[in-house]
Amino acid sequence: MDVKGVMGSITFDGEWITITKKEVGQQERNYRIRAADVTGTRLKPATRLFHGYVQFVLPGSSPATEERGLVAGGRPPHSDPHSLSIRHSANDAAAMLMAAVEQARS
């Protein structure tokens, strides 16, 4: 299961979540999270004007705060390794991914 995000993507194979991020001028970075280790998920659907995001919460950490302002549009910072911004076209795929992760957690 794949979700194409803004400057990155998320893949889920049923056990492991891999968040791949590529910042401008930087090498691609991969963050792997075991679905059983996730304590919470957050999905903010994108609108036609603003990007949304997918975020995974792990034990011992709090969710990254949403940045305010016209450019950030209420999303966590790009540097947060456990979240990814998504476009409006990826809302359905992101909802399916979150449902699959929630099912794998239980």
N, C-alpha and C positions, 0 to 999 in steps of 0.2 A: 504494500500500500504506500503510495507516494503523494505528497502534497508539495506543489511548487509554490514557493514563497517569494518575497521580495529579497533579492540578493542571497538566496539560499533555498534549501528544500528540507523536507522531513520524510524519512522512510521508516516503515514499521514492518517487521517480519513476523510478528506474533509474540516475540519475546523482547527484542531490543528495539529501542527508538534511536535513530541516528539523525541528528540535526547537523546539516552541512551549511556553513556560512562562508560567503566570499565577500570581503570588503574591498572597496576600490584600492588598488595598489598593494593588496595583501595576498598571501597564499590562502588557499581554501583550508578551512578548519572543520574538523568533525568532532562532534560531542555525542558520546554514546550513553544511553540511560537504559537500565533494565526496567521494563514495565512494572515488575513487581515492587520496585523501589519507589515508584511514584506515589506520593500521598495525596495529590490533588491535581486537577487540570483546570485550565481556564481557556475559554474560547470567546473572543470578541469578534463577531462577524464584521467583515469590511462592508462599507457602503460604496456607492459610486464615487464619492468625494474623498473618503478617508480609508486608509488601510486598516485592517483589523489585525488580530494576532492569535497565535496558539502558544500556550505556556504550560510547562510542567513544573509542579512543585515537588521538591524532594525533602526527605526528613532533615530536620535541623536547619532548614533555610526558609526564609519567607519569600513570597512572590515579589518579583521586581516591581517597583512602582511605575505607574504610567507617567510618562513625561507629558506635560501640558504644552500647548502652543499650536500654532497653525501648521508648522512643519512636522512635529512629532505626531499630532493627531490622536493623542491618548494611548500611545503604545509604549511598551517597555523599551529601554535603550537597546540599540543594536548590539552592544557589548554583552548583554545578558545571554549566557550560553544555553539557557533552558527555554528560550522563547524564539519565535520567528514571526515576522510580519507577513501578512497574506493580503492578496488582492481580492477584489469582489468575486472574480471568476473562480477562486479557490474555496469559497465558503462551503460548498457541498462536500468537497473532498476532505476539507478540514473537519467538518462535523462527523463524517464517517470515520476518520482516523481517531478522533477523540472517543467515539463510541467503542471502537475496537480496543483502544488502550484501557478504557474503563472496564471493559469485559475481561481483558487479560489480567487486570489488577485483582479481580475478585475470584 
